[in-house]
Amino acid sequence: MNAPRAADSQTTSRWPERAVWVAFAFGLAMTLLSFRMPLLRDVGGYLTFGAKLADGAVFYRDYFERKTPLLFYMLGWLFRAVGPSLWWARGLVLLHTALASVLLWMIARRLGWAKAWVVALIALYLLFNPVYLGFEVLTEVPVMLAGMAVAWLLLSRAGRISAGRWFATGLFIGIASTSKQVGILLAPAAGLWLVIEEYRRNRITAALIGRLSLLALGVAIPLAGMTLYFWATGNLDAMVHSVWDSTVRHYEGLAFSAWLYSLARDQVARGLVLWLPVCVAGPGIFWRFVRRGDDREAALVLLIVAWSWIPALKRPYEHYVIPYLPHLCLLGAMIWRQWLERYKARWVVGLAALTLLPTARHYALYIVPPLRERVLDQQLAVAQRIRGYLAPGEPLYVLGAEPKYYFLTGHYHPDPYVYNVLLDRNWRPPEELHHALAHTPGLRYVAVVKGDIEPLLQTVEEVRARAHLVFEAHIGNLETVWFYRLPDEWGSPSSLSADRPPG
């Protein structure tokens, strides 16, 4: 896959460099405009966790989520330094995007690529980052960065990888796993690659075992640190239940036909320019590597992508692509580059342009309209309106799976299940929700957000029947918010004053 520099120069001369720079400029513009994308469901919860951790809460004790906690504590450290802020959180995402781009540049230059191809590679990544929800604060983002670091450590043209690099690889995999459990899937990919590399060079078994031990030790150190912390805070059982039991339940009952339909509809289509070359050339890459040792670098990246795809076997959501999106772009660029060397450039470029059409459609339907309609500004305006009715420190209850209005208003609730979902994926029973509304001191207002409220419909109907509707707000085509004042007889007496007009 790595052609000599002369061939690379010839390829570059045939590459339409203007199109590359236009794609790079567009991708960079959309990355910067990500500041103005609306705030989505999961991220609202993550930001809420970060704000409460900055205020002294302990994860798995005061708030629960099914994921390992590194991202939430990163947000907590950030908010402790600068205060809870959507803009600082999205600045952190831009920093992650910049780091991934730098790592892609370092890898491509290590592989001897000409600068035009490096620009094309980064342009691919920037173009597809918004398509797969890369503009949000997601637990997959630290996994992505750690995975890129693993690729940079292992993609060595010099040949054998040192023992120190294998230990560092394990450390990055362990760090990835403390941000989201799927990070651990990098470990079998790295271990399998180590076995292949060592046996290809006829290394003795002791050397192989030693390097596997260093890899495993590196993985274990961050995980052991996380485990010790929650053991010391008395929350180890809650951590194990959240990380392990809930994860296992997520992957029960794989329905292949439903997965295949969702994959083809939601994932492959929008990134066809990436998936087409991988699906067509991927099996051949690995076959050539196993048989003759060719395409070594592409085989490693393909192995990482293959293992990282496992979580999407059950849940092919767009953000599940984020951990290996840079790897996918790198592998796609490798294959397109090889095709340009072997076939007529106009046919290859035409095929690339054709397979970009689904991506253009996704931008036209799902990314550009929220920017044009200023949906984020509408969300912030609704949060400001809610805030005008609440006294400083007064609690708010968000009924539904949209906890972002806790963060946007700065008013929270002590309920540890901010999504109204228990750890075993069961929705909160009506009696628990009623208890939360009736026995929270000072609670006067409830926000009902349209979305996954059907399982909570009994409680929602009770609120609608007994509470006073203060206002209703439609936020583009994204969501509707109903803001209610609870009747005095619902819960404990309140000493707060009567309604105040929005500030």
ABEGO torsion letter per residue (X at the ends): XBBBAAAAAAAAAABBAAAAAAAAAAAAAAAAAAAABBBBAAAAAAAAAAAAAAAGBBBGAABBBABBAAAAAAAAAAAAAAEBBAAAAAAAAAAAAAAAAAAAAAAAAAAGBBAAAAAAAAAAAAAAAAAAGAABBBAAAAAAAAAAAAAAAABBAAEBBBAAAAAAAAAAAAAAAAABAAAAAAAAAAAAAAAAAAAAAGBBAAAAAAAAAAAAAAAAAAAAAAAAAAAAAGAAAAAAAAAAAAAAAAABGBBAAAAAAAAAAAAAAAAAAAAAAAAAAAAAAAAAAAAAGBGAAAAAAAAAAAAAAAAAAABBBAAAAAAAAAAAAAAAAAAAAAAAAABBAAAAAAAAAAAAAAAAAAAAAAAAAAAAAGAAAAAAAAAAAAAAABBBGBBBBBBEABAAAAAAAGBBBABABAAGBBAAGBBBBAAAAAAAAAABBGBABBBBBBEBAAAAAAAAAAAAAABBBABBBBBEAABBBBBBBBBAAABBBBABBBBBBBX
